[in-house]
Amino acid sequence: MSKKREKNKKSFVCIDCDEETTDYYRISTNKGYITKCAKCYELWMSRMVRSNSIIQNPHSRNSNLEYDD
């Protein structure tokens, strides 16, 4: 059974780093699907979470500063 799974593994080219990989994520877009390798996908997700948290809480980094508004 494991031999069959190994044969069916497809390799795709990552859209970010242009490397061929079998460990990938398919991401749905308006025009179809794109594939990213696991490393690029995880970096992209961590950046998205970080940017969303900064947008939602803009003063969270400067919580020690006092504002005199």
N, C-alpha and C positions, 0 to 999 in steps of 0.2 A: 504494500500500500504506500509506503514512504517513497519507493522508487517512482511510482506513478505521480506523486505530488511534485517530486523533483523535476520530472520531465515537463510538467505543466507550468512550471514557473516561467513567467515572461519577464523579459528585461526591457525597461523603458529608459529613455534619456531624460534626466532631470532638466526642467525648464530654467532653473537658476544656475546650476553649476555645470551643465552640459556633460555630466558623467553618466555612463550607463549603469543601471542598478536594478537589482531584483527586490530590494527592500524599499518600497515606494508608497506614496499616498496619492489617491485620485481626488482631485478637488473639482467640484462642479462650478462652472461659470455660466454666464448667459449664452456663450457661444459653444459650449461643450465641456469637455473635461481637460484638465492639465494634470501632469504628474510631477511630483517633487520627491526627491529622495528623503529618507527619514531624517537625515541630519538637517537639511535645508528646511523641511517642514517644521521640525521642532524649534529651530531658530526663529522662523517666521511666526510661529504661535507665541513664543515668549515675547517677541517684540510687540505683537498685537495686544497681548495682555498688559504689557508695561505701558503702552501708549494709551490704552483705554483707561487704565487706572489713573494716569496723569491727567487725562482730560476730565474725568469725573471728579477728582480731588486735586485741583491745581495747587492748593496750599498745603498739601500733605507733606511735601519735602521741607517746607519752611514752617513747620508747626512750632518751632522754638522761638520764632521771631514774633515780636509784638507790633501790631499795626496801629497807627494813631489816626485812623480815618474818622 
